[in-house]
Amino acid sequence: MAEARLYTLYKEEIVEKLTKEFKYENVMGVPKLKKIVINVGYGDAINDAKTLDVITENIGIISGQKPVKTKAKKSVSNFKLRDGQEIGCKVTLRGKIMFEFLDRLVNLALPRTRDFQGVPNKSFDGHGNYTMGIKEHTIFPEIDIDKAKKIHGMDISFVTSATTDEEAYTLLKHFGMPFKK
């Protein structure tokens, strides 16, 4: 089984570049991508439970893994929301599937976005993790735009072993993440 293209790139080039740039003494200190979490919160699922099944199916097609439905943690009467009611889905990608998803996101999906200027470079959490939002799931080539009934967005979180935002930014930049200038 061949390994993912970006993982090979990471092992052969990115580790070396990061070691030089941040002067790591040990290869194990070089930051790496741990996981990617794709999350969809869909408030209208309260009224239409079938839509959530369609969204879950779409995320499964995009990620290559079966998503888990997420439930409300507490009741909110203003939103007609009950505790335990399904209101979204998420999937955690690791290993080969994670690198293949990142490759498709950076090289195929993001360039297809309308008026794309780059992803924001301010969405780091202070601990080396990055989160971005996508407004339309149809930017992924796996989704047939003609068959899409509901267009939904998603949040994509990149969890790295980096300790600072600067290290995580550099790591994602080397993976080809198109940050705004």
Contacts in CASP RR format, 6 or more apart in sequence:
PFRMAT RR
TARGET T0000
AUTHOR 0000-0000-0000
METHOD contacts of the structure
MODEL  1
MAEARLYTLYKEEIVEKLTKEFKYENVMGVPKLKKIVINVGYGDAINDAK
TLDVITENIGIISGQKPVKTKAKKSVSNFKLRDGQEIGCKVTLRGKIMFE
FLDRLVNLALPRTRDFQGVPNKSFDGHGNYTMGIKEHTIFPEIDIDKAKK
IHGMDISFVTSATTDEEAYTLLKHFGMPFKK
1 96 0 8 1.000
3 96 0 8 1.000
3 99 0 8 1.000
4 95 0 8 1.000
4 96 0 8 1.000
4 99 0 8 1.000
4 100 0 8 1.000
4 103 0 8 1.000
5 99 0 8 1.000
5 103 0 8 1.000
6 99 0 8 1.000
6 100 0 8 1.000
6 102 0 8 1.000
6 103 0 8 1.000
6 175 0 8 1.000
7 95 0 8 1.000
7 96 0 8 1.000
7 99 0 8 1.000
9 175 0 8 1.000
10 32 0 8 1.000
10 33 0 8 1.000
10 99 0 8 1.000
10 175 0 8 1.000
13 174 0 8 1.000
14 171 0 8 1.000
14 174 0 8 1.000
14 175 0 8 1.000
15 27 0 8 1.000
15 30 0 8 1.000
17 174 0 8 1.000
18 24 0 8 1.000
18 30 0 8 1.000
18 31 0 8 1.000
18 167 0 8 1.000
18 170 0 8 1.000
18 171 0 8 1.000
18 174 0 8 1.000
19 27 0 8 1.000
19 30 0 8 1.000
21 170 0 8 1.000
22 167 0 8 1.000
22 170 0 8 1.000
24 30 0 8 1.000
29 161 0 8 1.000
31 128 0 8 1.000
31 160 0 8 1.000
31 161 0 8 1.000
31 162 0 8 1.000
31 163 0 8 1.000
31 167 0 8 1.000
31 168 0 8 1.000
31 171 0 8 1.000
32 160 0 8 1.000
32 161 0 8 1.000
32 171 0 8 1.000
33 98 0 8 1.000
33 99 0 8 1.000
33 102 0 8 1.000
33 158 0 8 1.000
33 159 0 8 1.000
33 160 0 8 1.000
33 171 0 8 1.000
33 175 0 8 1.000
34 94 0 8 1.000
34 159 0 8 1.000
34 160 0 8 1.000
34 161 0 8 1.000
35 92 0 8 1.000
35 93 0 8 1.000
35 94 0 8 1.000
35 98 0 8 1.000
35 159 0 8 1.000
36 92 0 8 1.000
36 93 0 8 1.000
36 98 0 8 1.000
36 101 0 8 1.000
36 102 0 8 1.000
36 156 0 8 1.000
36 157 0 8 1.000
36 158 0 8 1.000
36 159 0 8 1.000
37 90 0 8 1.000
37 91 0 8 1.000
37 92 0 8 1.000
37 93 0 8 1.000
37 156 0 8 1.000
37 157 0 8 1.000
37 159 0 8 1.000
38 59 0 8 1.000
38 62 0 8 1.000
38 63 0 8 1.000
38 67 0 8 1.000
38 90 0 8 1.000
38 91 0 8 1.000
38 93 0 8 1.000
38 154 0 8 1.000
38 155 0 8 1.000
38 156 0 8 1.000
39 70 0 8 1.000
39 88 0 8 1.000
39 89 0 8 1.000
39 90 0 8 1.000
39 154 0 8 1.000
39 155 0 8 1.000
39 156 0 8 1.000
39 157 0 8 1.000
40 55 0 8 1.000
40 59 0 8 1.000
40 88 0 8 1.000
40 89 0 8 1.000
40 90 0 8 1.000
40 152 0 8 1.000
40 153 0 8 1.000
40 154 0 8 1.000
40 155 0 8 1.000
41 70 0 8 1.000
41 87 0 8 1.000
41 88 0 8 1.000
41 89 0 8 1.000
42 51 0 8 1.000
42 52 0 8 1.000
42 55 0 8 1.000
42 87 0 8 1.000
42 88 0 8 1.000
42 152 0 8 1.000
43 79 0 8 1.000
43 87 0 8 1.000
43 88 0 8 1.000
44 51 0 8 1.000
45 51 0 8 1.000
45 52 0 8 1.000
45 55 0 8 1.000
45 85 0 8 1.000
45 86 0 8 1.000
45 87 0 8 1.000
45 88 0 8 1.000
46 79 0 8 1.000
46 80 0 8 1.000
46 81 0 8 1.000
46 85 0 8 1.000
46 87 0 8 1.000
49 86 0 8 1.000
51 150 0 8 1.000
52 69 0 8 1.000
52 86 0 8 1.000
52 87 0 8 1.000
52 88 0 8 1.000
52 89 0 8 1.000
54 149 0 8 1.000
54 150 0 8 1.000
55 88 0 8 1.000
55 89 0 8 1.000
55 150 0 8 1.000
55 152 0 8 1.000
56 67 0 8 1.000
56 69 0 8 1.000
56 88 0 8 1.000
56 89 0 8 1.000
58 137 0 8 1.000
58 143 0 8 1.000
58 148 0 8 1.000
58 152 0 8 1.000
59 67 0 8 1.000
59 89 0 8 1.000
59 91 0 8 1.000
59 137 0 8 1.000
59 154 0 8 1.000
60 66 0 8 1.000
60 67 0 8 1.000
60 91 0 8 1.000
61 140 0 8 1.000
61 142 0 8 1.000
61 143 0 8 1.000
62 101 0 8 1.000
62 137 0 8 1.000
62 140 0 8 1.000
62 142 0 8 1.000
62 143 0 8 1.000
63 91 0 8 1.000
63 93 0 8 1.000
63 97 0 8 1.000
63 101 0 8 1.000
64 97 0 8 1.000
64 101 0 8 1.000
65 91 0 8 1.000
65 93 0 8 1.000
65 97 0 8 1.000
66 91 0 8 1.000
67 89 0 8 1.000
67 90 0 8 1.000
67 91 0 8 1.000
68 89 0 8 1.000
68 90 0 8 1.000
68 91 0 8 1.000
69 86 0 8 1.000
69 88 0 8 1.000
69 89 0 8 1.000
70 86 0 8 1.000
70 87 0 8 1.000
70 88 0 8 1.000
70 89 0 8 1.000
70 90 0 8 1.000
71 84 0 8 1.000
71 85 0 8 1.000
71 86 0 8 1.000
71 87 0 8 1.000
72 81 0 8 1.000
72 82 0 8 1.000
72 83 0 8 1.000
72 84 0 8 1.000
72 85 0 8 1.000
72 86 0 8 1.000
72 87 0 8 1.000
73 83 0 8 1.000
73 84 0 8 1.000
74 83 0 8 1.000
75 81 0 8 1.000
75 82 0 8 1.000
75 83 0 8 1.000
81 87 0 8 1.000
93 101 0 8 1.000
102 158 0 8 1.000
102 175 0 8 1.000
104 140 0 8 1.000
104 141 0 8 1.000
105 156 0 8 1.000
106 175 0 8 1.000
106 176 0 8 1.000
106 177 0 8 1.000
106 178 0 8 1.000
108 140 0 8 1.000
108 141 0 8 1.000
109 134 0 8 1.000
109 139 0 8 1.000
109 140 0 8 1.000
109 141 0 8 1.000
110 116 0 8 1.000
110 118 0 8 1.000
110 119 0 8 1.000
110 139 0 8 1.000
110 178 0 8 1.000
111 178 0 8 1.000
112 139 0 8 1.000
112 141 0 8 1.000
113 134 0 8 1.000
113 136 0 8 1.000
113 139 0 8 1.000
116 178 0 8 1.000
117 180 0 8 1.000
118 178 0 8 1.000
118 179 0 8 1.000
118 180 0 8 1.000
119 132 0 8 1.000
119 177 0 8 1.000
119 178 0 8 1.000
119 179 0 8 1.000
119 180 0 8 1.000
120 132 0 8 1.000
120 179 0 8 1.000
120 180 0 8 1.000
121 169 0 8 1.000
121 179 0 8 1.000
121 180 0 8 1.000
123 130 0 8 1.000
123 131 0 8 1.000
123 132 0 8 1.000
124 130 0 8 1.000
124 165 0 8 1.000
124 168 0 8 1.000
124 169 0 8 1.000
125 131 0 8 1.000
125 165 0 8 1.000
126 164 0 8 1.000
126 165 0 8 1.000
127 163 0 8 1.000
127 165 0 8 1.000
128 160 0 8 1.000
128 162 0 8 1.000
128 163 0 8 1.000
128 164 0 8 1.000
128 165 0 8 1.000
128 167 0 8 1.000
128 168 0 8 1.000
129 157 0 8 1.000
129 158 0 8 1.000
129 159 0 8 1.000
129 160 0 8 1.000
129 168 0 8 1.000
130 157 0 8 1.000
130 158 0 8 1.000
130 160 0 8 1.000
130 168 0 8 1.000
130 169 0 8 1.000
130 172 0 8 1.000
131 155 0 8 1.000
131 156 0 8 1.000
131 157 0 8 1.000
131 158 0 8 1.000
132 155 0 8 1.000
132 156 0 8 1.000
133 153 0 8 1.000
133 154 0 8 1.000
133 155 0 8 1.000
133 156 0 8 1.000
134 153 0 8 1.000
134 154 0 8 1.000
134 155 0 8 1.000
134 156 0 8 1.000
135 153 0 8 1.000
136 151 0 8 1.000
136 152 0 8 1.000
136 153 0 8 1.000
137 143 0 8 1.000
137 148 0 8 1.000
137 151 0 8 1.000
137 152 0 8 1.000
137 153 0 8 1.000
137 154 0 8 1.000
138 145 0 8 1.000
138 148 0 8 1.000
138 151 0 8 1.000
158 168 0 8 1.000
158 172 0 8 1.000
160 167 0 8 1.000
160 168 0 8 1.000
160 171 0 8 1.000
160 172 0 8 1.000
162 168 0 8 1.000
162 171 0 8 1.000
169 179 0 8 1.000
172 179 0 8 1.000
173 179 0 8 1.000
END
